[in-house]
Amino acid sequence: MYKLMLVDDEENILRSLQRALAPEPYEVETFTSGSEALARMEQADFDLVLSDYRMPGMDGIALLAECKKRHPDTMRIILSGYTDLAALLGAINQAQIYRFLCKPWQDYDLKTAIFQALSHRAVLIENRRLAEQVRQQQSQLYRQGHLLQQLESENPGITQVKWADDGSVIMDDEGGA
């Protein structure tokens, strides 16, 4: 189950967001300030943080930028009633947000954006896991190749195998028969 954090200084917005996401299988926590949200991030990891842009104290960009520093795998979405291009660019540059959604939102767009963000996060995490697996396998192959070279230098020809057409190994009988 994905864990979502919703941050907005208006309780009614938080309730509306929760209603919009209610049938989805998400664990949702809500906060009315950036400082409360950051304090909670010290105790728990979240898959996605959706924050209002304009809030008293800490704005959404500052919150999501700090979230990126502390939890880089957490997806970040800004929700705002203001479609200010400078704010959007700031959010993209400072907090590397995944999406900017406008208030009022359409429930379908909200759900789609969250689903896409979580899917993108899963792909990024899987890519990192696979890249690490490839690095480990390359390291293992390098060690095995080194051992084979060492074995061949100590016992020339030991690593050379002669194959028959049927796939069987041909053993040399040096004594002749």
N, C-alpha and C positions, 0 to 999 in steps of 0.2 A: 504494500500500500504506500502510495506516495504521500509525503509530508509537505504541506503547503503553509506558508506564512503570509498572512494578509495584513497590511499596515495602512491605516488611514486614520486621520484625526477625527473623522466623523463616524460615530457609531452606526448611524443609519446606513451609511455606505457599506460598512463591514457586514451588517446584517443582510443587505441586498446581495453582496458578493457571496455570502454563505448560502443564501437561498438559491442563487443561480448555479452554485456548484453542488447543491445538496444531493442529487441522485448519483453523483460521481463517487467512486471509491477512494476518496482522499481523506487524509487526516488533516484537519484545518485548525490552525491557531491564529487568533486575531490580536492585534495590538494597535493602540491609539497613538503611539509615539515611536519615533526611531530609536530613542534610547532604551525603551522597554524591549523593542525587537532585538536590538544588539545584545542586551543582557540575556535574553532567552537563547540567542545563537551561541552563547558561551556554554550552554547546558545541552543543546540538542542540535543536530544537523537537519537541514531542510533541503528538499529537492528543488523547491521553487519559492522565491519571494516575490510577491506582487505588492508594490508600494505606490501610494499616492505621491504625486510630484510635489505639490505644495502643502507643507505641514509646518506648524510652528516649531521652533527649535531646530531640529534636524530635518532638512528636506529629503525627498525621496532619492535624489541623485547621490547625496552624501551617504545616506543609509546603504544604498546598493553598491556604492564604491567600496565602503567598508566591508560589506558582505562579500564582495569579490576578493578582497584581501584575505579575509579570514576563511572563506569557504569558496574557493574558485570554481568548484563543480556545481554550485547552486545556481540555477537559472534565475535570471532577474528580469522582471517586467515592470514598467512604469505605467501608472494609470493617472490620467490628468484631464481636468476639464478645460485646460488651456492647451491649445495646439500651437505653442510657441516654437518656431523652428530652432531658435538658439538653445532653448531648453532641451529639445530633442537631440541636437548635436552634442550638447554637453553630457547628456545621459549616455549617449553612445560612446563618446570618447572617455569619459571619466569612469563610468560604471560598467561599460561594455554590456549594456542591456540587450536582451534578446528581442524584445518587442516593446513598442509604445502604443498603449491603448487609450482611446479617448472616452471621457465621460460625456454623456451617458453612453454606456456600452450596450451592445446587443449580446444577449446571453450566448447565442451560438458563436459569435466572434470571440468572446471571452473563453469559452470552453475549448474552442479550436486552438486559440493561441496557447493556452496552458497545455493541451495535449501535444501540440507540435513542439513546444519548449521541452517538455519531459521526454518526448521521443528523441529530440536532438541531443539531450543530455545523455540518454542511454547509449546512443551511437558514439558520442565522444568518449564515454567511459569504456565502452567495448573496444573502440579503436586503440585506446591507451593500453588496455589489457593485452590485446593482440600484439601490439608493438613490443611490449615488454616480453611477451612469450617468444616472439621472433628473436629479440636480443639474447634471451637465455639459450635458445636453440642454436643460434650462431656461435655463441660462446662455447657451448658443448661440442659443436662440430669442429671448431677450431682446436679444442683440447684433444678430441679424438684424432684429428688429422695430424697433430703434433705427435701423439703417441704412435700412430702408424708409421710416421717418418722415422721415429726413434727405433721402432721394432725392425723396420726394413734396414736401417743402417747397421743394426746389431746382427741381423740374420738376413743377408741379401736374398731376395727372391721369395721370402716367406709371405709377402702380401700379394704375390702374383698368383692368380687362379686361372687354370685352363678349363674352359667350358666345352662340353660336347654339344652337338646340334640339338640334342633332346633336353638340354638344360642341366645335365648331370656334370659333376666335377670329374675331370680326368686326372688321375693320380699317376705320376711318373714312377715307373718301377726301374730304378737305376741299376738294380742287380740283374735285370733281364731274366726272362724265363723261357 
